[in-house]
Structures are given as structure tokens and as C-alpha cells.
């Protein structure tokens, strides 16, 4: 507390502001009158005031030291993001039902080792034998997983997320934000990464590792602005020549009311269209679950990789059961029918490479899974796509998706279909000009022809920026049966109109030149030209015209 004197001519005004009836210099001031914080004695006022502590602004953070500037990575991660990547196995591991016997055996081994250390007993041989048995049991369990159990592993809460993988396999990673339309989706993370001197554009779905993170990341389900954000950085990578690596881990695109209002379907469709036109290689890695269009929106790649215990499906088993069987209780049957496991996806050609996981899954040993992911990405990029030209990269991506879902029907006499199928499977096949495989040389030529048509169409569109709505044609689309039918109908109608016009001209000429000399037939440029496609009909018309003349 501090005191200071207030001049008398200011005291009455202060009193008036406090609600007193005194007026300035006109009323007698009582010997002691308290008016709020003002104390009056005679013609002087004492005011008591408490001095507040002075505000101090915190100093800016210290500039990183020179050694941090050179090392840089830890300081850069702390500056750019608060996300801390996995560095060891999670302590609070969630145990699945089929993993309980394995966990119990591990706990018994720990108890035996602890008791032996406390009592000074050497049981190293017995413990080693138990560990070998536990390892074999774990191997047998994970090699015989059912599709339902693999789905549980893919959804395991301790499974490494995209940022865990990106920060552990890259030498440098700089996260980039924003869709350049005022929004940024935390469920879709993008950034530039460097691996062994090669710069990549990393794009991936990001799930949370606890409830708070999952709410912030929307459980890995992107909004439309998330897909537009991904498209923005894919275009950036295509412009600067950075290979694109996408990491898929989502149950699907967010299906809320707000997402539909912002154009969820349009955002996914635009991504699908644009990804087929990029001239840089695109690699896609399924690290968890890949659900429906939400996964496909960043999964149209030249080469699709999938981790051993990951899944990829057109609809979640729960949604499939609700649609087909009207009950979610049939989710197990839907999981079997959807063929969602990595081995089945490679068999059907949907996926190209399976990345092996450590024994027990990536959630049990995350640090052991990262080197395998890094090695698989670099192996595919350097051995397949590093030396391809932009047109070859586009053709490879296009041919990959064109062959999906293709089947062949053929008849075999005498019921020798098994031998015929075996001979067909053993055929060496053919190669296109850029090295893609085709069953026969004819099909290889068809693929090249389709690619040539696609490039020709792109050349036609160049320089047409003045068009308000550019004509759109899917790459390599030839005339369909419906289009051929409509064209033939139009041509037939035109032939009928030309024939009717020719007959009318002949009738008019016959009536006008009844007694004149025979004239020459009309030339091809005349109005009475008869454009018959059939030679017999055309010759008959000429004979009739000569007779009339």
C-alpha cells in the first residue's frame, strides 16, 4: 500500500464520481469523510492505492545452438509439430482375444526369470526353451489368422500411424498444411520427406493413439477439405518432380452431413481423375485398414503395397453385413466373403507387394516394422520407376487399373478345360513397348493403341483454354456398342433422306424434260447424287436413271 496527497480542487470531483452530494469548492468538507478510497482531512485528501505488479513479457525462446542447427532434426520436429513418434513398444498394449495365451506365456517367463534372480538360481536353459516355445507358438498363431482376426490386428490401437512411420523412415520430414481454401484437415497429413537423398511427397491418413487424438484426427476419416489438401500437394509434387508416396489407414471418408454439404463425393472423384494424369510415380502403402473411396482417393498408384496384416475393402464388413443381411451380426461372414486380406488382394491383382511385419504384428514391434517399410518403398522406386519417362509412368498406371477385373471365357471341346487352363496360365505372354505384361501380343498392341489414343486426345486439348467447358473423354475410350448403334441409325436416316431427294429430283426432271434429248447423269457435286452404299442398289438406280432420261 502507498499513500499520496490529492489537491483540494480535485477532491470534490472525485467525491461526485463516487455518488456524494458535495459540489466543488461550495460545501464545507467534514473533518473526516470517507468516499471510496478517498480520505479527507480538512482541505486535503489522502488516497490509498495498491500498486500492482508490473507485467513482464516473456523473453523469446533462445536461438538453437550451433550443434542443434547442424543436427537439426529434434529441434525441427519440436518446432513444427508436437507429435512424438513411436520409439519403443507401447506400455499399455491392448490384448486381442487370440493373443491372450501368448501374453500369459510371456508373463510366466518373466515371473520365472524374476524368481530365479531373487533366489540366485540359474534357469537360463529352461527360460531359453520357454522362449523358443513362445516364439514358435506366436509364429503358428499369426500364420493361421482368420480374416476376422487380421481385421482386428489392422484396427489395433497400438498399430503405428502415418506420422510414426514418416518420422522414423525419413531423414527429414517437413509437414505442410492447408488446402488453399481456408481449411486444413488434421485427418489428412502431407509433407516433404527425404530418404537416402531422394525427396518424396508423403501423404497419408492419420489416426490417433488415444481418445483425445482420435477426436482431433476424426478417427482417420478425412473431410472434403482433407482430400482437396492432398490434391493440392500432389499437384505440387507433380510440378516439381517429386515422387508421391501415400499411406492409407482409414475406415472410409467421413460421411457426416457437413461433409456432404462441402462436396465429399466431388472431392474424391476429382482426386481419382487427377491422379491418373500425374507424370511422377505414385506408390501407395496400406498400413492399417483401407476403406472404400476414402482409401481409393489417395490410392490410385503405379504400385500398391500392403503390410502383411493390413486389410483393404470396398465397404467395411459391418456395413456390408447391414446391407446384404440386414444385420451387423453377419460381419464375420461378410469379412470372409469380401476377400480383404493381403494375400488374397495380391492374388486378385489389387495389390502388388506384401510388406512382411515383425513376428506378432507391427503393434508388437513397431521399431522392427519401419526398416521393412523403408526398404520396400526404396526398392520399388529405384528398380521400377526411377528411370521411366513421364509418358511411361502414366501408361503404367493406366494399364494397371485397366487389367483389374478382366476375365476370359473360352470353350474347350471334349471337356479338357483343366489342361487348357493350365496351358493358358503357363504361357509366357507378351510385353508392351514400355515393359508391361499382356497375355498375348494382340492385347499388348491394344494397350499401346489405347495409350496412343489417350495421348492424341491430350494433344487435341492443348491450346483450348478459351473453351468454357472442355470436352471430357475418359482415357482410351473407344466407340461403345450404344454409340455404334446410334451412329449407324443416323447414317441410315441420312441415306434414306438422300434417296428420297434423288427420287424427287428424278421425277421433276422427267416431267420437265419429257420430250428433250437424253442428258448426262448428274455429277457427284449435283443435288441429285445418289449416295448408295450398296453397289447393287447403286447400279440399279443408275440404270433406272438412264431409262428415265
ABEGO torsion letter per residue (X at the ends): XBBBBBBAAAAAAAAAAAGBABBBGABBBBABBBBEABBBBEABBBBBBBBBBBBBBBBBBBBBBAAAAAAGAAAAAAAABABBBBABBBABBBBBAAAAAAAAAAAAAAAAAAAAAAAGBBAAAAAAAAAAAAAAAAAAAAAABBAAAAAAAAABAABBBAAAAAAAABABBBBBBEAGAGBBBAABBBBBBBBGGBBBBBBBBBBBABAAAAAAAGGGBBBAAAAAAAAAAAAAAAAAGBBBBBBBBBAEBBABAAAAAAGAAAAAAAAAAAAAABABBBBBBBABBBBEAAAAAAABBABBBBBAABBBBABBAAAAAAAAAGBAAAAAAAAAAAGABAAAAAAAGABABBBBBBBGEAAABAAAAAAAAAAAAAAAAAAAAAABBAAAAAAAAAAAAAABGBBBBBBBBGGAAAAAAAAAAABAEBBBAAGBBBABAAAAAAAAAAAAAAAAAAAAABGAAABABBBBBBBGBBBBAAAAAAAAAAAAAAAAAAAAAAAAAAAAAAAAAAABBBBBBBBAABAABBBBABAAAAAAAAAAAAAAX
